[in-house]
Amino acid sequence: MSLPHLVDQAAAVAAVLAELDVHRDEPVLITLSDGPGFGDLFAGAVDQDALPLVVSPLLSASELAFARRQEPGWCWPRQIS
């Protein structure tokens, strides 16, 4: 991956987050394993001034829900439908 490619992809991700009305310091949950696309998503969230929260893609929805109930003070993302 080249730097110009990463910059372009991060800008595209940031544009989508802006369309979804993600604001500064708002958490964005990333459940993607390391590999192609991860850097784009992480950099795009940072470019949008959002807070990227990286969790294992191996966690199930029930495990994420359990973690959310156990740590309500954490900065959990809002659900976008």
N, C-alpha and C positions, 0 to 999 in steps of 0.2 A: 504494500500500500504506500502510495506516495503522499507527501504532505499536502499538495494541492487537492488530491482526491479526498483526503480526510477533511480538509477545510470545506470543500463543496458538500460532502455528505453531512457534515455537522450543521452547516447552514440549512440544508434541507430538513433535517430533524428539528432544528430550532424553529423553522417556519411552521412545521406541523404542530409543534407544541404551542406556538403562538395562536394558531387557528383554533386549537382546543382550549384557549384561554388559560394556559398555564402561566402563572405569574412568578415574579422574582421570589426566590427562597421557597417556592412551593415544591414539595417532594415529588419526584418521578420514580416510580418503582421499575427497576430493570431486572428482569428474570431471564437473562440470556447468558448462555455459557460463553467463556472466552473463545474468541474466534472472529471470523468476518462479521462485521456489523456491530460488535460490542463497542469498539472504539468510536464508531460513528454515533451511536446512541448516547454514550457517556459524554462525548465532546459536544454533541448537540444540546444535551440538557444543560451543560455548563455554559454553552454559548447563549442559551435562553435565560441564564442566571437562575435556573432552577436548581434543586438539590437532588442529584442522582442518588437513589438508594439501591444498592446492588445486593440482590439475594440469590441464593442458589436456585437454578431452574429445576432442580430435583425436588424441591419442596412442593407438597401438594397444597391445594387451596385450603384444606382443613388445617394444615400445619401453619400456613400464613395467618389464617383466622385465629388460631390458638395464640400465636405470637402477638398478634394485635391485641387480644384480650388481656394477655399477661403484661404487656407494656403499653398501656393506654397513653402514657406521656410521650411516647415516641412520636416523631413527626411522620405519621402515616399519610400516604397520598389519598386524595379524594378519588372517588370512583367516577370515571368518565364513561358515559354510555353512548 
